[in-house]
Amino acid sequence: MINGTALRDMILEAAAEIESKKELINALNVFPVPDGDTGTNMSLTLNNAAAELSRVQAPSLRRVCEITSDALLRGARGNSGVITSLLFKGMAKVLKNESSVDGAAFADALAEGSATAYKAVMKPAEGTILTVSRVSAESAVKFARKNRSAEAVLRHAIESAEKALENTVEQNPVLKKAGVVDAGGYGYVVILKAMLVSLTGEPGLYNKDAAPAMPAMTVETADFSSFDTEEITFTYCTEFMVKRGDRRRSPSKLRAFLDSIGDCVVVVDDENVIKVHVHTDAPDRALGEGLKYGALISVKVENMREQHVKKMQSELENKLGERIVAAPDNRYGFVSVAAGEGVCSIFRDLGVDNVVEGGQTMNPSTEDILRAVDATPAQTVFVLPNNKNIIMAAQQAVPLSDKEVIVIESRTIPQGVSAMISFDPEAAAEDNKAAMVEAMKAVASGQITFAARDSDFDGKKIREGDYMCLCEGKLTHNSRRFEDVAKKLAKTMCSRQSGFITIFSGEGSDTSTDKTVEEAFKAAAPNAEINIVPGGQPVYSYIVSVE
């Protein structure tokens, strides 16, 4: 059986084990850019919960679930951290109402965690942590029908997860080319194994006499992502009761109809009444269909998103203390995520009110973005993430803010700059959003960096220390010679019609490489206006914008 204390120690052990293996998990990332990715993000996420769990003694199962959900909501980092937090959040739904659970209930919790994570991803791909968690949970649920021992169920979940992990190589073409398993899926197996170690009392890494330290990150460099208003898919929780009239109508047809317009459908019937519960965006259609079965006895319709936003705001304010929200003196304001003194200065010069420090190696948290939005003296605040791994975190600030927040899904610094240049202070917010999104399509983004380790990626052999060029996030060329990658990037990005080229120099650049890059782009686009700007950004020696 698993009670509150046992679950707390299982999570603490998982956090310690992920911390010890984070570099190994990072090494599984098939893309060899030197960023602290999956392992680092999962570790920081779990340690955020571990730091708070370690302070409570003999907690109830509900208390552990509440602490874990709250801490992971605030501290999930990167997409891998997001999914990890969702897995635990779903588990908490099943566990929080019990004083202790057996293996069958724990298997159900694993299944709910997987389902919660799947719901939050727009287009879930197979061969990822999502697949590993789903296969493991489904197998555990079936096994628990024969053996309800918590230890036995968890052992079986691990065996299934390991098999699913091995299969990720075949499910994901990128992984297959690289010949590695999914990093997030591997991390999930590590978590399950650590939880088993704790449950069985085997010696583990977690030192129960020493509380884990909080992640060594400042407000400016934290990294968080979660999902929009929990896993709410539909807006209205609709409940009604119908006094049965035409008994020839089957409630199963009503159930099927409700399932077509919503989720969380429950239809209970007896000889006299039909009671309905559904989450939907069309409560009027649900009620209209119900009327076909008889007169309505009672009706209740609640806006779940609004309720959740208010709850989240209250909880966040309790965690952060009193929030300081700048008065909306201006119609529009801007928050941008960027790293490097020069890059940040450019955004400020373009009119950005608050720049949140972050990027490839340090994804800011939702709290960080929310604070920046709060500090922006405007009615409507546009947020530019400028990195694909920060978009989800930015989106979570939308329901938490008292202001109107519009996230422009910029994936690169050039896209963010282009979006800002296209802004019209006289235009309506939605018109500006459309214009900014359109402007991003007109700019090409490229980077030059180096390989952090040996790799075989996308059919290319890469050695540690190789220079690499990327165009729109895709590896274009790698070489021991810097001049080769500069020329390749210029040819890939440019044409005779290219008019404006901006080159942001960053970490690892110097006057010699500046000249090499400039000459490469001059040769590829002889009619273009070229500017080299000291960006100071980490990871990428050069970020290039071509319009």
N, C-alpha and C positions, 0 to 999 in steps of 0.2 A: 504494500500500500504506500501511496505517496501523500504525505501531508504537507503543510506549509513550510516547515523547517526543511524537509527533504527536498522540496522543489527549489527552495532558496539555495541550498547547497549544490544542487544539480546545475543551476544557472551560474553560480559562482565558479564551479569547476569548469563549465563550458567556456566561460570568459577567460579563465587562466590558460586553458588548453589552446584556444584560438590565438591568444597573445603569443604563446610559445611557438606556434606554427604559422604565424602570419607571413613570414618571409617565404616559407615554402609555398603557401597559397598564392602569394604574389608572383612567385616564379612560374606558376601554371598559367598566368595570363598570356594568351597567345600573341598579344601585341607587345613588342619589346621596348616600348617607350618607358623611360625610367620614372614611372609614377607609382606612388603608394596606392595600390588599387584594392582588389578584392579582400585580401587578407587584412590589410591595414584598416579598411573601412568596417569589416565585420568585427574586428577586435575593438576598435574605438566604440562601436555601437554597443556591444555587449558589456564593455567595461563601464559605460555610462550607467547601465542598470546595476552592475555588480557593486559599484561604489555606493549606491543607495541601499541595496539589499543587505550589504554587510553591516549596516548600522542597526538593523532590527533583530531582536532576539525572540525566538519562539513565535514567529508570525503565523497567522492563519493563512490558509490557501488563498482566500480572497485578497488578503493584504499583499501577499507576494505577487499575485496577478496584477493588482492595481499599481504597485510600485514599478513592476517590470514594464507594463504597458505605458505608463506615464514617462518613465525614463527613456524608453526606446523611441517614443514619439518625439521627444525633445532632442534625442541624441543620435538618431539613425544617420549614418554617413554614407553618401554615395548610393548608387542603385543597389549594390550588394547589401549594404546596411539597411536600406529600405525594406528589401525583401526579407531579410533576417528579422527585422522588427515586426513585419506583418505575420510571419510564421508564429512568433510568440504571442502576438496580439490575438490571433485566431485561437490559439491554445487557451489563452486566458478566458475566452468566452465560455468554454466548456468547463474549465476547472474552478472558476471563481465562486460558483454557488455551492461548492462541496467543502466538507471539512477534511476529507481524505478521499483518494480515488484508487481504484485498482487498475490493472493493465488494460482492461477493456475501455474504461473511461479515458485513460491516457491515450490510447489508440484513436479514440474519437477526437481527442484534443489535437493530435497530430493531423488528423484529416481536416479539421476545421481550420487549422493554421495554414495548410496547403491551399484550401479553398479560398481563404481570405487573401492570400498572396496572389493567386490567379486572378481574382476579381479586380485587383488593383492595377494589373498590367494590361494595357490596351491590346497589344498583340503578342500574347505569350508564345515564346519559341520553345520547341522541344530541345532537349539536350542541355538543359540549364539546371540551376538549383530548384526551379519550379518542378521540373520533371522528377528529380531525385526525391523531393519532399512528397510529391503526389504518389509515386509508386511505392515508396516506403510506407506511407500512411495507409494506403489501400490494402497492402499486404498485412500490416499490423492489425487492422480492423478485422480482417478475415481470420487471422491467427487467434485473436482474442476470443473468438467464439468457442474455441476449444480449450484455451488456457488463459485464464484471466490474471495470472501472476504478472505484476508490473515488471519484474526483472526479465521474465521470459518474453513478454511482449516487446520490451525495449531491445532485447538481443535480436529478436526476429526483425524488428524495424531496421536495425543496423545492417543485418545481412542483406535485406532487400535493398536498402539504400546503396550499399557497396556494389551490388549487381547493376542497379540503375546508373550509378556513377560510371562504371566501366562502359556502359552502353552509350554514354553521352558522346563518346568519340565517334560512334557511327551515326548518331542523330544530328550532329551539328557539323556541317561541311568545313567550317573554319577549324574546329577542333580536330577533325579528321586529317586535314592537311598538315596541321602542326603535330599531330600524334600525341595529344595530351587530353586528359579529362577536363571537365568544366571546373574552374577554380571555385566558384560558389558552391557547386554540388559537393566538391571535396570538403569545403568548410562546413557544410551541413553534416556530413558524416563525422567530422571531428567533433562537432557539437553533440551529436547523439552518443558517441563513444564516451565523451567526457561525462555526460549525464549518467551513463551506466556505471562508470567508475565510482561516481559519488553515491549512487543508489546502493551499490553493493558493498560500500565501505572499503574499497580497495585504495591503496595509497595513490594520491593524485597530486596535481601541481598546486592546487589551491591551499594556501596556508590559512587555516581557520583562526589563527591567533593574530593575523595582520590584515587589516582592511585594505583592499586594493585601492591604489591611488586613482584620483580622477584623471581622465585623459589630459595629457600635458598640452592643451591647446587653449589659446585665448579666444575671446568672443570673436575676434576678427578672423581667426583661422580655423574655426570649427567647421564641421561638415555634416549636413543633415539632409535627408530626403525622406519624405513619407508620401502619403497619398491623399487624394482630395476628399475631404469630409468623410473620413474613415472609408469603409467600403460601401457607402450608400450609393446605390445605382439609380434608384428612383426617389422622387422627392416626397411623395405623400404616403404616410401610413394610413391606410383606409380600412376601417372596421365597420361592419354593419350586420344586422340580424334581419332575416326575412321570415315572415310567417308564411309557411308553405301553402300555396294555393293549388296550382296545377301540379299534382303529384306525378304526372306522367313525365315531367321534365327531370332528367337525371342530373344530380349535383355534380357528377363527373364532367359534364359538359361545361358547367359554370367554372369548374376548376381549370379546365383546359383553356377557356377563354381568358381567365384572369392571368394564367401563366403566359399568355401571348402578349399581354400588355404590362406585365410587371414581374416581380419576384417575391420571395418569402410568402408564397401563397399557402393559406390554410383554409380548408373548407370542411366544416364539421356539420353533420346533419343528423336529425332523427325524424320521427314522424311529423312533428309539428313545426320545427324551425330549421333554418340553415344559418349557420354563423360563419362569417367570412373575415379573413384577415389578408391584406395584400399591400405590397409596396408598389406604387405606380405613379406615373406622371399624368394619368388620366382618371382621377377618381370619379369624374362624371360618367365615364363609360362603364366603370366597374359597377356603380350604383344603378345605371340604366339596365345593365344586363341582369343585375340582381332582381330588379322589379319584375322581370319576366317570370320569376318564380313565386312571387307573392308580394304582399305589402311590407314595406320597410318598418321594422319595429324600433330600431335604434341605429344611429349613424354617428361615427366619429372620424374626422379627417384631420391629421396633424402634419405639419411641414417638418419633416425629419431633418432636413438640411439646416433650417433655421434653428431648430432645437440644438442640433449638434454644434453649430457655430457658437452659439451662446455658451454652451457647456465648455467648449474648447477655449474660448476667450477667458472664461472664469478660471479654468484650471491653469492656463498659461500665466494669467496675472498673479495667481497664487504662487506659482513657481518663480516668477521673475520679480515679484514685488510689484509695486504700483508702476504701471506703464505710463511713460511720458509720451504723449501724442501731440505733435506740433499742430498748431491751429492751421486750418486749410486756407491760408492767405492767398494762395495762387490757384489758378484753374488746373494746371498740370505740373507734375513733378517727375523726377527720374531717379531710379536706383540702378546702378550697374555693378556687375561683378567683374573685377579685373585684378591683375597682378603686375607689378613692375611700376616704378615711379613714373616713367614716361608714358606708359599706356594709361595709367590712372589720370595723369594730367590732361591727356587728350580728351578723355570722357568729361572731365570737369570743364574743360574749355568749350565743349559742345553743349554744355548746359545741364549735365548730370548733377543733381543735388548731393547725393551720397554714394560713394563708391565703397562697396564691400570687398575687402581684400580676399582673393581666392582665385581658383582656376584649376589647372590640371592636377596639381599635387595637393591642393587644399580646397576641398569643396565646402563652401560655407553652409551653415545650418539654416533651417527655416527660422529659428529664433533670430539669427544674425540678420537675415533678410527682412524679417518683420520689424526688428528694431530700426533698421534703416528706413523702411517705409514709414514707421511711426514718426521718425525724425524729419521726414520730408514735409514741408509746409504747403501741401497741395490737396485739392479735393480728389483728383485722380492721379495715381502714381503708376508710371510705366516701369516695369522691371526687365532688365536685360541680363540674362544669366551668362551668355557668351561662352557656354560650355554645355555639351549635351548631358553631362552627368550632374548638372546643377538645376536643370529645368524642373524636375519633379519637386525639388526643395522649394524653388520659387513659387510653384503653383500652390503649395500648401499655405503660403502666406495670404492667399486670396481670401479664404473664408475667415481667417483669424483677424484680419485688419478691419478697423472701422472705416477706412477709406476705400474708395473704388480702386482696386489693383488690377492692372492689365499686364499679363506676362507676355512679352514678345519673345518667342522661342528662338533666340539667337544662339547658335552653336559655336561660333568663333568670334574672336575680337573684330575681324573685318566686318562681319555681319552686324555686330553691335554698333560699330562706327557708322556704317552705311545707314542703319535704321535711324540713328540720331540725326544724321544730316538731312534725312527726308522729312523730318517732323515739321508740321505746320501748326504754330500756336493758335491760329484762327480757326482751324478745322475741328470737327467733332471728334470725340475720342475714338469711335469705331472707324471713322474715315482715316484717322491717323494710324490706327492699328493696321488697317488694310494697306496703307501706303508704306508703312515700315516693313511689313512682311514682304511686300512686292519689291522694295528696295534691296532686301537681303538676297533676293533671287538673282540680282544683277551683279553681285560681287562674287569673285572666286577667292577661296581661302587656301593658303598653303603654309607649310611649316618645314623648317629644317631642324633636326635634332640628332641625337646619337643613340646607338643601341646600348642598353644597359646590360645585356647578356647575349649569349649565343642563342640563335633561334632559327627555326625553319618556318617561315610565315608566308602564306599565299604563294607557295612554290619558290620562294626566294630564300637562299641560304644567307643568314645574317650572323656576323661575328660581333662579339662585344667590342665596342669602340667604333664600329662602322658609322659613318654619317648616313642619315636617312632623310629623304624628303617625302612629304605627304601632301596630297591634294584632296581637299574635301574629306579629310580623315583617312584616306586610303593610301597605303604605302605605294609610292611610285618608283623609287629607286634607292639602292643602298650601295655604298662604295667606301673604300679606305681613303679615296681622294675627295676632298671637299668640293673642288671645282666640278667634278662629275655630277654630283647631286644638285649643285646650284644650276648647272646648265639644263639638266633633266627637268627640274622643277619649272624653270622658266619656259621651256618648250611646251610642257604640259599645260601650263596655266595661260599662256599668252597666244595672241594671234595678231595679225596686222591691224585689226580693229581695236585692239586694247588701247585705251586712252589714258588711264590714270593708274599708276602703280605706287603703292605705299609699302615700304619695307621697315618693319619694326625690328631693330637689333636688340638682342637679349643676352642671356647667360651664355658664355662661351664665344661670343663674337669679339672681333677686334677690327682695326682699320684695314688690315689686309683682307680679311674675309668680307668686310663691308664692300670693298672694291670689287672682289670676285663676284659677289651676288649682284651688284649693280651692273657690272659689265655683262653678266649672263642675261639679265632682263633687258638691257639695252639692245643686245643682239637679237633677242626674240621678239621685241616690240620696239622697233626703232622710232616710231612716231609717238610713243607714249611719254607722258610726263612722269618722271620717277623721283620719289622723295624717300630718303632714308631718315627714319626717326628713331632716336634712342628710346627704346621701350623699357628695357630693364627687366623683361619678363623672365621667369625661371623656366627650366625644362627645354624651351625652344630657343635655339640661337637666333632664329629668324622666323617671324610671322609675316606673311606677304598677302597683300590685298591687291587684286587686279580687277579693274572696272573697264 
